[in-house]
Structures are given as structure tokens and as C-alpha cells.
Amino acid sequence: MARAVLAFCALLVTAALCVSAGGRAAGRGADAGASGVRDVPGALVRRVQASGRAEASLERVVSDPLGGGRRTLRGRIALEPPDRADLRFLATGERIAVRSDGGEWIQPELRQVLLLGPERAAAARRWWEILLARQGEQLLVRRLAAGRFLIVAAAGQGEPADSAWVWLDRAGLPSRLEIREEPGERTAYRFSNWRFMRPRGRAAFVIAPPAGYEVVRLP
Amino acid sequence: MSGVLASCAPHLARPPDLDATRRQARFFTLLAAREARGVSVEAELSLWVRSSRARGLPGAQARLLLGAPDAFRIRLESAFGTALDLAAHGDSLTAYVPGRHLGLSLGAAGDSLGLRGPGALGYRLWTAAWRPPVGAWDSVAWRDSALHVSWTEWGDSLELAVGSNGLPLALAFTPAGGSPLTVSYREWSSFEGMVLWPALLRLEEGDGDLTVTCRVHRARFARRVDPARLALSLPAEGERLTLARLKRALRGMGRL
């Protein structure tokens, strides 16, 4: 039984990691309910489509039940339509780059790079694609107030429904995205200093594993 | 001149001290120091699971909270979210996978998992707070230079190997009627300059095919346990994993 317990722990860890790295299936096919997604980040979509690339400073604010209070991680986000997102956090050196054909997640503390297949990359992109007004999932958009929206992704097979809350600043650019990741708690992403520039192309959204890093392809 | 001559003389390796009484004394001194500092510990970890039957498993980062004498909470988390939150206190165990909104709560994990007191086991695992009873030291054994002490707890067999510096080298734990688990303490570190603390642990299942390696990067010590931080409450919404489903999962894991 001890073997089973250790195996249980090992599987729980592995399964949970896979979920963390974007275990939800993406692209539930129909566009039903997707109308209104374009209203959410309208200014961002217009400007990023005109320039080709958007960058912003990012703060991830999350509740910290172990340490008490909340923790803030600072980083950067880059978006290029139609399907590219890149997030990096300065303190940990973690970075995730995702595209429609997959992605990579680098974890310096583990000296590890996770390779994400198209499905996992799509799941990891799902909320960022809202910022680019991509329409691939069953999304219900509800305007809560001026510049504030609730977006609900319908439950899929064996997957719970998920909600995101989006705030726009006076310029109509996203200033805050909240996702319910923890019981009764929301994880907040705050955006500032939006900048628009020429696109760098797919190569800028591919992470080459550094020498000495273990490369793990997620199942 | 004598110093120069001494430096040129052949260096003789000092033989390990094979006096059981002195080693026992060193062991208890260091154990007492760990127990004193280990009332409440917060640590950052890296974990790697390896098995020849499941290759290519990713490593994971985690934060760990320990509360003496029988509680721990571990969260697998990264800058991009939490993968797993698991807490054990005494004989109860609670786990939650936020990405799936999936929870598991076992009030008597000893009955269901066959592993008595997962909270105390976890606490002792990460603090190396294995305390053989006094009588166990009457019949110790030497293997190489390690002192081995064996005892039983509630039908489970434990064998602790103590190194010449008085620190645990390994603990073999064999549940009644089960196969052994071994934890090896490969490295120790003096976090916060306080006390020697396990820094690299390796758990190994009986035949060594399944291993979990745990690197402790940082550890912080507090004087008091905060029960609220150790407790994991499952949300009212979300799915609860039943014991039957857990057993099916465990049977399926025989393939691991």
C-alpha cells in the first residue's frame, strides 16, 4: 500500500501539473455566445491590429494562504495577433510563450523547459486571447458597468465553467483581468504602460531551451 | 618548522567514531535543535518524480508549511498558478486541484490509504524528526559507519540510519503488511544560520523504481503554528473525489 500511496502522490503531482500548464481542452468549436467579445478590449484590438504588437507591464496579485495576505509578482506581457502571447516574471525568471501550434514554459529554478502541445497552449492562451478578441470558445460576455465586463466560459466535458472579469481604463485598454483560480479567491492581473509597436513575428514567441536545461514534453 | 613538517606529513583519514553512546548523544542534541526550530516552518521546494514506467515527468516547484507535531500543507505553485494544494493534520488529509475544481477529503486517511497519521509522517519526513524510543538504542546495529536503530509504531516498522555527525542518513518505513518506503537525507543546510536542516531528500519505493527527489531551497522558522494557514478548506462548489474513485485511481497507478 505504501507503494500505492507514493504512486498516488506522484500521480497527483503530475496530473495537477498538467492541469496547471493548461490542461483544459481548448476550442470548443461553436462560436455561440461569443458575440460581444470584441466589445471588451476594443481599443486594444484596434491599436494592436494597426501596429502588430502590444506590450504592457504586468502585476499578478494572488492570495497567499500559506504566507497570509496577498503576493504580487511583477512581469511583462506581449501580444501579437492572431494567436501569440508571452508572459514573463522578473523575480522567478519564469516565462511562458504560446502560439496556436504550441508553446514553451521555462522554469529556471527547476532548470526545466516544458513543451506544450497545441491543446495545452490554447488552454494557456485562453484568457489572453480575450484581450485580442479571438473567438474560439463558448464565451458569454456581460457588461457589468462602464468599462467592466464579466466573461464566462461554458463548462466543457469534465471541465468546470470559468469566469473572468475585465476592467478597461479611460483609453479603453485593459487595466485589470481577474480569474477565479482559488476557492473563493480571484487572481488579479493588473496591466499598465501599454505600448504598441511593429510585430517581431513567431520567432519572438519561441523559447529555445538553454544548455543544461531538461526539456519535458507534457503529455 | 614543526608546522611545515606537519603540513608535509601524510594526512591520515580520521576513522569514524563508532561509539554508539556518543553518536546517540549527538543525534539527540541535533534532533532537539530541529524540534525546537521546527515548531512552524515555511519552505520553498523543488520536486522531481521519476519512474522507469512513466518517463518524462516534469519537475515542480512547491511551498511547504510545517506545524509541529503532526501537520503540513504543501502547494505546488508557479508564477502561473497553483497546481495542487494538499494539507494533512493528524489522520486527516485534504487535497484540492484548482484547475479542475476537484477536491478530496479523507477524515481517516489511515483507514483508506493504509498509511497511519499522514500529518505526522509528513512533518517528520521534512524535519527528519524521527525519534526512536529509548529502548531501541539497546540493540543497535552498525553497517559501514552508520548506526542503525529499529523500532515499531502501531505495527509499522521503522529503521533509522544515523551518520557519524549525528544526523539521520536514511529512514526505512515499512507499514504493517506493506512494502517499504525509504527516505534518504542527502544534504543538510543551515537555513537562516539556525540549525542543520534537511536540504535534499529522496523518497524511494521498495524496489527503487519510483522515486521522489525534493530539494529545499529556503526555509524560514517561526515560533508559533498558525492553524489557519495550515488548514485547507474545500470550496462548497466543485467536485469531490470519492474514496471509491480514489481507490480506482490507486489501482490504475499500479502501472506507474
Boltz contact constraints between the chains, C-beta under 6 A:
constraints:
  - contact:
      token1: [A, 1]
      token2: [B, 114]
      max_distance: 6.0
  - contact:
      token1: [A, 1]
      token2: [B, 178]
      max_distance: 6.0
  - contact:
      token1: [A, 2]
      token2: [B, 175]
      max_distance: 6.0
  - contact:
      token1: [A, 2]
      token2: [B, 178]
      max_distance: 6.0
  - contact:
      token1: [A, 2]
      token2: [B, 179]
      max_distance: 6.0
  - contact:
      token1: [A, 2]
      token2: [B, 181]
      max_distance: 6.0
  - contact:
      token1: [A, 3]
      token2: [B, 179]
      max_distance: 6.0
  - contact:
      token1: [A, 3]
      token2: [B, 205]
      max_distance: 6.0
  - contact:
      token1: [A, 4]
      token2: [B, 250]
      max_distance: 6.0
  - contact:
      token1: [A, 5]
      token2: [B, 113]
      max_distance: 6.0
  - contact:
      token1: [A, 5]
      token2: [B, 115]
      max_distance: 6.0
  - contact:
      token1: [A, 6]
      token2: [B, 205]
      max_distance: 6.0
  - contact:
      token1: [A, 6]
      token2: [B, 210]
      max_distance: 6.0
  - contact:
      token1: [A, 7]
      token2: [B, 253]
      max_distance: 6.0
  - contact:
      token1: [A, 7]
      token2: [B, 256]
      max_distance: 6.0
  - contact:
      token1: [A, 8]
      token2: [B, 250]
      max_distance: 6.0
  - contact:
      token1: [A, 10]
      token2: [B, 49]
      max_distance: 6.0
  - contact:
      token1: [A, 11]
      token2: [B, 253]
      max_distance: 6.0
  - contact:
      token1: [A, 13]
      token2: [B, 49]
      max_distance: 6.0
  - contact:
      token1: [A, 13]
      token2: [B, 60]
      max_distance: 6.0
  - contact:
      token1: [A, 14]
      token2: [B, 57]
      max_distance: 6.0
  - contact:
      token1: [A, 16]
      token2: [B, 76]
      max_distance: 6.0
  - contact:
      token1: [A, 16]
      token2: [B, 83]
      max_distance: 6.0
  - contact:
      token1: [A, 16]
      token2: [B, 84]
      max_distance: 6.0
  - contact:
      token1: [A, 16]
      token2: [B, 97]
      max_distance: 6.0
  - contact:
      token1: [A, 17]
      token2: [B, 58]
      max_distance: 6.0
  - contact:
      token1: [A, 17]
      token2: [B, 60]
      max_distance: 6.0
  - contact:
      token1: [A, 17]
      token2: [B, 83]
      max_distance: 6.0
  - contact:
      token1: [A, 19]
      token2: [B, 99]
      max_distance: 6.0
  - contact:
      token1: [A, 19]
      token2: [B, 100]
      max_distance: 6.0
  - contact:
      token1: [A, 20]
      token2: [B, 81]
      max_distance: 6.0
  - contact:
      token1: [A, 20]
      token2: [B, 83]
      max_distance: 6.0
  - contact:
      token1: [A, 20]
      token2: [B, 99]
      max_distance: 6.0
  - contact:
      token1: [A, 23]
      token2: [B, 99]
      max_distance: 6.0
  - contact:
      token1: [A, 66]
      token2: [B, 63]
      max_distance: 6.0
  - contact:
      token1: [A, 66]
      token2: [B, 65]
      max_distance: 6.0
  - contact:
      token1: [A, 66]
      token2: [B, 229]
      max_distance: 6.0
  - contact:
      token1: [A, 73]
      token2: [B, 79]
      max_distance: 6.0
  - contact:
      token1: [A, 89]
      token2: [B, 79]
      max_distance: 6.0
  - contact:
      token1: [A, 92]
      token2: [B, 79]
      max_distance: 6.0
  - contact:
      token1: [A, 94]
      token2: [B, 79]
      max_distance: 6.0
  - contact:
      token1: [A, 109]
      token2: [B, 61]
      max_distance: 6.0
  - contact:
      token1: [A, 110]
      token2: [B, 46]
      max_distance: 6.0
  - contact:
      token1: [A, 110]
      token2: [B, 59]
      max_distance: 6.0
  - contact:
      token1: [A, 112]
      token2: [B, 59]
      max_distance: 6.0
  - contact:
      token1: [A, 114]
      token2: [B, 58]
      max_distance: 6.0
  - contact:
      token1: [A, 160]
      token2: [B, 101]
      max_distance: 6.0
  - contact:
      token1: [A, 181]
      token2: [B, 81]
      max_distance: 6.0
  - contact:
      token1: [A, 181]
      token2: [B, 98]
      max_distance: 6.0
  - contact:
      token1: [A, 182]
      token2: [B, 98]
      max_distance: 6.0
  - contact:
      token1: [A, 183]
      token2: [B, 235]
      max_distance: 6.0
  - contact:
      token1: [A, 216]
      token2: [B, 56]
      max_distance: 6.0
  - contact:
      token1: [A, 216]
      token2: [B, 58]
      max_distance: 6.0
